């Protein structure tokens, strides 16, 4: 079984007091949009979240997912990954780690990652790239790396595992900048929304 772990426990510390995962996109909070795309892929979904009560829980409360509260989320992304890995069932063969602040990723992208995982040799790590080949997210880690993921610390996430030349890594190209665009600041959001409006309006 391949599971998705949606990372949605971060503090949005660069947003100037607002929550980037509750920013509205086509009328719904980004965290909900990302969870819907994940669920539409047909894969089971675990979501790393801040400790309740928190508004992100409310944005997801009617969706068929498994919330994972991360008590030490403020210590960095690795702690969300650790909590998520600990919550997965023992029969899980791999996990797709999906940051929740990447608004261009959609269900088709996740399906492409899933198909690549099914075709890859056992034990392969799969990493999404932009159309230009630059590495991005999401990343699928095989179960043989779960102990290493469970031992991570700090805010570097799983970068050390991805940079290890001994690991079997396969890159999966996604369209455009789907695997690269993340929105961390109000300026990021403003620029991205302006580009999106321009792309949608042929008169611009």
URTA-V641825 format. One record per residue. N is the residue number from 0. NEAR is the number of other C-alpha atoms within 10 Angstrom. Layout:
N/NEAR  N/NEAR
//
This chain:
0/10  1/20  2/21  3/25  4/30  5/27  6/21  7/28  8/27  9/24  10/17  11/17  12/13  13/13  14/16  15/10  16/10  17/14  18/20  19/24  20/27  21/17  22/16  23/13  24/14  25/8  26/8  27/12  28/18  29/23  30/27  31/22  32/23  33/24  34/25  35/18  36/17  37/28  38/19  39/15  40/18  41/13  42/16  43/17  44/24  45/25  46/29  47/28  48/23  49/23  50/15  51/12  52/8  53/10  54/13  55/21  56/19  57/11  58/18  59/18  60/12  61/8  62/12  63/13  64/16  65/15  66/20  67/24  68/20  69/22  70/15  71/16  72/23  73/16  74/14  75/18  76/22  77/22  78/26  79/33  80/27  81/21  82/21  83/27  84/23  85/15  86/17  87/20  88/10  89/9  90/9  91/14  92/17  93/23  94/25  95/26  96/23  97/22  98/23  99/26  100/23  101/22  102/20  103/15  104/26  105/18  106/17  107/15  108/22  109/24  110/17  111/16  112/22  113/20  114/11  115/17  116/24  117/11  118/8  119/14  120/11  121/14  122/17  123/19  124/24  125/24  126/24  127/26  128/23  129/20  130/16  131/11  132/15  133/13  134/17  135/20  136/23  137/27  138/25  139/26  140/25  141/19  142/21  143/13  144/16  145/19  146/12  147/13  148/23  149/17  150/11  151/21  152/17  153/13  154/15  155/11  156/18  157/19  158/11  159/12  160/16  161/17  162/10  163/10  164/9  165/8  166/13  167/13  168/18  169/17  170/18  171/23  172/22  173/23  174/15  175/14  176/19  177/22  178/28  179/21  180/18  181/20  182/21  183/17  184/16  185/17  186/11  187/13  188/16  189/12  190/11  191/16  192/13  193/11  194/12  195/11  196/11  197/12  198/11  199/10  200/9  201/7  202/6  203/7
//
